[in-house]
Structure formats: C-alpha cells, structure tokens
Amino acid sequence: MKLSAADNPFAKLSMEQFEALVDVGMLRDRKGRGIKLSEQEIATERAAAAKLEKAGIDIDALLAKRDEVAAKKRAIAGAVNPDLDGKLQLESVKATLPIFAPPAGQPFGWMDPAEWQRYGDWMYDSKLLGHPPNAARAVTDEFLPGKGLANSGSG
C-alpha cells in the first residue's frame, strides 16, 4: 500500500530535488537546535534552497508537511505489519538519524570507507568473519544522487 500523490507531495520531487530538500531541512533543523553551521554548510543550504526555489518548489510548505506525511506512512506501515510498535519505531529513527547524517557536502547515504574498514577489522578480530575484509570493495556510491551510471555518460 502506498500514499497517493495528493497525500505525499514529496513523491513529485526528482531525486536531486529531494536530496536538496533533505539538505535544507537537515541544516535548518540543526540551526533550530542552536547548532552553529559552518560556512560550507551555510553555502550548501543556500545553494540547495536556490535550486528548489528556481524550480518553483515551496520549501517551507514541504518541510511543514514532513510530520503529517510521516504519520500517514507510519499508519500504512502499521496496517501492513501489526507487530511493529509505531512509537518505538519512531523513537528509534529519531535516535539514530543524526548518526547517519552525512558530513557537509556529501549526499544522504554516503559512507566513510575508513569507518567500514575499522568495523570489518573489528568483526574479523572478533572472529565473526573468516577472512580480513576489504571495505573498498564493499562500499559504493553508485546509487547515491548524482553518482552511478546515469551520470557517467555510459548509461
């Protein structure tokens, strides 16, 4: 089951627009919590907002709908899987989302290969893996916005 386009204004956004909206929303949320943004983060927010405004996208209206759309999605998810505790799931996401926020200038979903290598090394040292890992082979940015075949000229 999916939300209709009328119930999910985010569905109309391209991946690039959605990524820009995530950047703006995340940085505005950080400012709202009193976190001082770096010059690079300020420039990222301004550039992302300018792209969205140029496309005629009402940033404030979309950001204001985040909770409403999320609640509708939770209702659908809960209807599909009654074993989920919606409140627990929401709190889990709220607690872990900041950990997964990418550094300034990186798209959502970006991963640090060095961190993955350290994690893999720990797993190997703890005898959870049978051979030493190679994080460089396991991590790819192919599926991130602005990456992969769609932007390489070969796809």
C-alpha positions as MATLAB code, in Angstrom:
seq = 'MKLSAADNPFAKLSMEQFEALVDVGMLRDRKGRGIKLSEQEIATERAAAAKLEKAGIDIDALLAKRDEVAAKKRAIAGAVNPDLDGKLQLESVKATLPIFAPPAGQPFGWMDPAEWQRYGDWMYDSKLLGHPPNAARAVTDEFLPGKGLANSGSG';
ca = [
       0.000    0.000    0.000;
       1.303    3.455   -0.951;
       0.356    7.060   -0.319;
      -1.317    8.813   -3.218;
       0.458   11.743   -4.865;
      -2.089   14.037   -3.196;
      -1.139   12.673    0.231;
       2.607   12.720   -0.454;
       3.844   15.944   -2.060;
       7.408   14.622   -1.801;
       6.648   11.991   -4.449;
       6.595   14.723   -7.099;
      10.218   15.680   -6.439;
      13.082   14.377   -8.538;
      15.868   12.609   -6.662;
      18.029   15.736   -6.968;
      15.231   17.936   -5.614;
      14.550   15.519   -2.773;
      18.257   15.482   -1.897;
      18.310   19.298   -1.890;
      15.233   19.351    0.356;
      16.895   16.893    2.755;
      19.952   19.158    2.894;
      17.859   22.272    3.574;
      15.683   20.530    6.150;
      18.578   18.917    7.998;
      20.577   22.139    8.135;
      17.567   24.236    9.186;
      16.766   21.702   11.903;
      20.333   21.930   13.170;
      20.129   25.745   13.203;
      16.812   25.480   15.046;
      18.506   23.408   17.745;
      21.099   26.155   18.189;
      23.926   24.409   16.338;
      26.204   26.872   14.555;
      26.631   25.904   10.925;
      29.987   26.035    9.164;
      30.463   28.323    6.158;
      30.336   25.249    3.908;
      27.038   24.146    5.464;
      25.569   27.638    5.043;
      26.649   27.640    1.397;
      25.158   24.147    0.929;
      21.836   25.268    2.405;
      21.719   28.403    0.256;
      22.582   26.539   -2.940;
      20.054   23.781   -2.260;
      17.320   26.320   -1.405;
      18.095   28.314   -4.553;
      17.748   25.186   -6.735;
      14.393   24.354   -5.186;
      13.090   27.911   -5.397;
      14.166   28.146   -9.044;
      12.078   25.030   -9.726;
       9.080   26.671   -8.039;
       9.159   24.371   -5.020;
       7.725   25.773   -1.780;
      10.375   24.597    0.697;
       8.553   25.789    3.825;
       5.298   24.105    2.789;
       7.060   20.795    2.147;
       9.068   20.923    5.351;
       5.869   21.703    7.265;
       4.294   18.526    5.835;
       7.079   16.183    6.967;
       5.375   15.055   10.166;
       1.968   14.712    8.519;
       3.307   12.569    5.663;
       5.433   10.532    8.081;
       2.354    9.858   10.241;
       0.430    8.645    7.189;
       3.328    6.415    6.189;
       3.535    5.011    9.729;
      -0.187    4.259    9.630;
       0.249    2.372    6.371;
       3.298    0.524    7.693;
       1.468   -0.369   10.891;
      -1.513   -1.631    8.920;
       0.768   -3.871    6.863;
       2.721   -5.147    9.869;
       0.723   -5.028   13.109;
       3.718   -6.427   15.016;
       5.504   -3.081   14.729;
       5.233   -0.675   17.626;
       4.916    2.633   15.766;
       6.025    4.708   18.754;
       9.122    2.552   19.251;
       9.952    2.702   15.536;
       9.632    6.493   15.504;
      11.822    6.872   18.581;
      14.395    4.523   17.044;
      14.564    6.613   13.886;
      14.789    9.866   15.863;
      17.623    8.427   17.962;
      19.641    7.031   15.066;
      19.013    9.517   12.240;
      21.635   12.039   13.438;
      24.232    9.263   13.428;
      23.548    8.601    9.751;
      23.568   12.259    8.674;
      26.364   12.707    6.134;
      29.122   15.274    6.534;
      28.600   18.600    4.780;
      28.965   18.280    1.037;
      28.160   14.562    0.923;
      24.782   13.192   -0.229;
      22.455   11.320    2.106;
      23.555    7.698    2.188;
      27.276    8.483    1.875;
      29.514    6.157    3.891;
      33.081    6.569    5.032;
      35.126    3.618    3.716;
      37.641    4.013    6.559;
      34.855    3.580    9.129;
      33.655    0.462    7.328;
      37.200   -0.892    7.260;
      37.540   -0.372   11.032;
      34.204   -2.117   11.555;
      35.217   -5.004    9.314;
      38.564   -5.299   11.086;
      36.746   -5.472   14.426;
      34.477   -8.206   13.071;
      37.498  -10.151   11.807;
      39.397   -9.669   15.089;
      36.289  -10.842   16.969;
      36.226  -13.967   14.788;
      32.894  -13.002   13.218;
      34.435  -13.096    9.720;
      36.546  -15.868    8.247;
      38.889  -13.579    6.292;
      40.083   -9.968    6.551;
      37.585   -7.577    4.951;
      38.223   -5.124    2.138;
      35.874   -2.181    2.703;
      36.881   -0.531   -0.566;
      35.268   -3.455   -2.418;
      32.140   -3.409   -0.228;
      31.252    0.300   -0.330;
      29.965    2.092   -3.424;
      28.462    5.499   -4.149;
      26.915    4.193   -7.379;
      23.346    4.550   -6.107;
      23.678    7.982   -4.478;
      22.177   11.102   -6.070;
      24.498   12.465   -8.744;
      26.541    9.246   -8.939;
      26.455    5.994  -10.872;
      25.709    5.134  -14.473;
      23.065    7.812  -15.006;
      25.756   10.486  -14.626;
      28.740    8.710  -16.144;
      27.769    9.210  -19.769;
      27.609    5.446  -20.315;
      24.054    4.850  -19.107;
];
